Amino acid sequence: MANVELDELASAVMAELEEYAQYTAEALKESVKEAGTAVRDHLRSNSPRDSGDYAKSWTVKVTEMPHGSKVLVHSRNRYQLTHLLEYGHAKRGGGRVAAQPHIAAAQTVGEEVLNQELQRRLSNG
């Protein structure tokens, strides 16, 4: 910030705050995208495999919003299996199929990546 007259101080401070808000919004958008990609990659590598189609079906959808981004990580065409594999299910003839938790671990990875990326981007600016 350069030398500012006293009567221009309020507008100078507002300009700096708006610039910082814009910078943090961009940092947040990029960090959210990175976290979504990390979650997808973790799910692709750690999902249960029979034919491999379920693991390959994970995708990331990014929706730009005025003040940020929304990221949805989902199974494109095998979404019916997600809760059955994550939590287990009853068999038709009796008994249960054991749970194979993989989505909760990916969520934890995504949260960690988001925190690290956001911290890295905001500390370098």
C-alpha positions in Angstrom: 0.0 0.0 0.0 1.4 3.4 -1.0 1.1 6.7 0.8 -2.5 7.6 1.1 -4.2 10.8 2.2 -6.4 10.6 5.3 -9.6 11.2 3.5 -8.9 8.4 1.0 -7.9 5.9 3.7 -11.3 4.2 3.8 -11.5 3.6 0.0 -7.9 2.3 0.0 -8.6 -0.2 2.8 -11.7 -1.3 1.0 -9.8 -1.8 -2.3 -7.2 -3.9 -0.5 -9.8 -6.0 1.3 -11.7 -6.6 -2.0 -8.4 -7.7 -3.7 -7.7 -10.1 -0.8 -11.3 -11.5 -0.9 -10.9 -12.2 -4.6 -7.5 -13.9 -4.1 -8.9 -16.1 -1.3 -11.9 -17.0 -3.4 -9.7 -18.1 -6.2 -7.4 -20.0 -3.8 -10.5 -21.8 -2.4 -11.8 -22.7 -5.8 -8.5 -24.2 -6.8 -8.1 -26.1 -3.5 -11.5 -27.6 -3.8 -10.8 -28.8 -7.3 -7.5 -30.4 -6.1 -9.3 -32.1 -3.2 -12.0 -33.5 -5.5 -9.4 -34.9 -7.8 -7.6 -36.5 -4.8 -10.8 -38.1 -3.7 -11.5 -39.5 -7.1 -8.0 -40.9 -7.5 -8.2 -42.4 -4.0 -11.5 -44.1 -4.8 -10.2 -45.4 -8.2 -7.2 -47.0 -6.5 -9.0 -48.3 -3.3 -12.4 -49.3 -4.5 -13.4 -53.0 -4.4 -12.5 -54.7 -7.7 -14.4 -57.5 -9.5 -14.1 -56.5 -13.1 -12.7 -53.0 -12.4 -15.7 -51.2 -13.8 -16.8 -49.9 -10.4 -13.4 -48.4 -9.7 -13.1 -46.8 -13.1 -16.6 -45.2 -12.8 -15.6 -42.5 -10.3 -15.7 -39.0 -11.7 -15.5 -35.4 -10.5 -18.1 -32.8 -11.4 -17.1 -29.2 -10.7 -19.8 -26.5 -10.5 -18.6 -22.9 -10.5 -20.6 -20.6 -8.2 -20.3 -16.9 -7.7 -18.3 -17.1 -4.5 -16.6 -20.5 -4.8 -16.9 -24.0 -6.3 -18.9 -27.1 -5.6 -17.3 -30.4 -6.3 -19.3 -33.7 -6.6 -17.4 -36.9 -6.7 -19.7 -39.7 -7.8 -19.9 -43.0 -9.6 -21.1 -42.4 -13.1 -22.8 -45.6 -13.8 -22.3 -47.9 -10.8 -24.0 -45.6 -8.2 -26.3 -48.4 -7.1 -23.4 -50.3 -5.7 -21.9 -47.6 -3.5 -23.9 -48.0 -0.3 -24.0 -51.8 -0.7 -20.2 -52.1 -0.9 -19.6 -49.4 1.7 -21.9 -50.8 4.4 -22.6 -54.4 3.4 -25.9 -55.9 2.7 -28.2 -58.9 3.3 -28.0 -61.8 0.9 -31.2 -63.1 -0.8 -30.9 -66.5 0.7 -29.9 -65.3 4.2 -26.7 -64.1 5.6 -24.8 -60.9 5.0 -22.1 -59.7 2.6 -19.3 -58.0 4.5 -18.8 -54.2 4.2 -15.9 -53.0 2.2 -15.5 -49.4 3.4 -13.7 -47.2 0.9 -15.7 -44.0 0.6 -15.2 -42.8 4.1 -11.4 -43.1 3.8 -11.5 -41.1 0.5 -13.5 -38.4 2.3 -10.8 -38.1 5.0 -8.2 -37.9 2.3 -10.2 -35.1 0.6 -10.5 -33.1 3.8 -6.7 -33.4 4.4 -5.9 -32.4 0.9 -8.3 -29.4 1.0 -6.7 -28.2 4.3 -3.2 -28.6 3.0 -3.8 -27.0 -0.4 -5.7 -24.0 1.1 -3.0 -23.5 3.7 -0.3 -23.6 1.1 -2.1 -21.3 -1.3 -2.9 -18.7 1.3 0.5 -18.7 3.0 2.3 -18.1 -0.3 0.2 -15.1 -1.3 
